[in-house]
Amino acid sequence: MKIAIVTDAWRPQTNGVVKTLSTTAEGLRTLGHDVRIIEPNQFKTFPCPTYPEIRLAWLPYGRVSQLLEEFGPDAIHIATEGTLGAAARKWCLRRRFPFTTSYHTQFPEYVRARVPIPLAVSYAHLRRFHSAAARTMVATPAMQRLLESRGFKNIVRWTRGVDVSLFKPRDKSFLDFPRPIATYVGRVAVEKNIEAFLKLDLPGTKVIVGDGPARAELESKYPTAKFVGFKYGEELASHVAASDVFVFPSRTDTFGLVLLEAMACGVPVAAYPVTGPIDVVTQGVTGELNEDLRAAALAALKLDPNQCRAYALANTWETATRQFLSHLAPRAATAAVAESALDSA
């Protein structure tokens, strides 16, 4: 099957959305499918307001139309709600071509963290965007419940996986800092609530792996924390595995791939009991969830690393990719259903 995936988030961005989509595309190709990614590097772009590291495609409809028509997809998945996602949605609606979407980011909460726009306004826009999709894929039961409470329809589950051959227990001596080492991995941005972690009175060392618009300010404000920037592949896995506890202060993530990656390394998680962690962390086994993040971090240090690893081994990317594939709305299959309905009418 020829599958087009349209996304406003792509390399060189480093985040869970890019990781999920790139890994899924690789998995689909392994299963024998022809996958085409339509992403910002194929267009003229402009910096996203308040987040210049993210580039958005400028007036992309004509080019999106050309790329889709040249590829001739059997199924189209629109992964994000940016300018590319909007252009692909418009193309599909004009041609009555069925498509699926996914909800990766709590965009209304991210916007409100920067601009005082009411959540109801942002959710109304997103509800309209996704309402035309055959199905909207979300990562967790909690995210499904949240969107359904906001009036979203046709929500289905698309879970996530982890590369357990890369993320695995490793030598703790890789990081030569006073222990215990508490680590955060991800974008260094206001919506990630990193300062809640940096403010904690914890023994040992705090390590921040990642970069973003808030890094300079936070690095200056918290000079004892170790800001090491983005890390990739073996180096990233080594940083995570050398930690003693993984602290995840975000209250707005829909999943948090880094949680599974930490567990795969045998590192327990400390987080708030919110969407994302509540569906990924097994309380008292693979991590601790508590509104008191300090208490969660100290309690997580006492958990069994082997239990964390065992949980991660049950979450593979192959399973997640097959789930994604089962939710697509291929044009031929949709047309066949419509034709059958007409014949029986």
Summary of the structure (lengths in Angstrom):
residues: 345
radius of gyration: 20.7
end to end distance: 29.9
largest distance: 72.9
contacts: 1190
relative contact order: 0.13
helix: 44%
strand: 18%
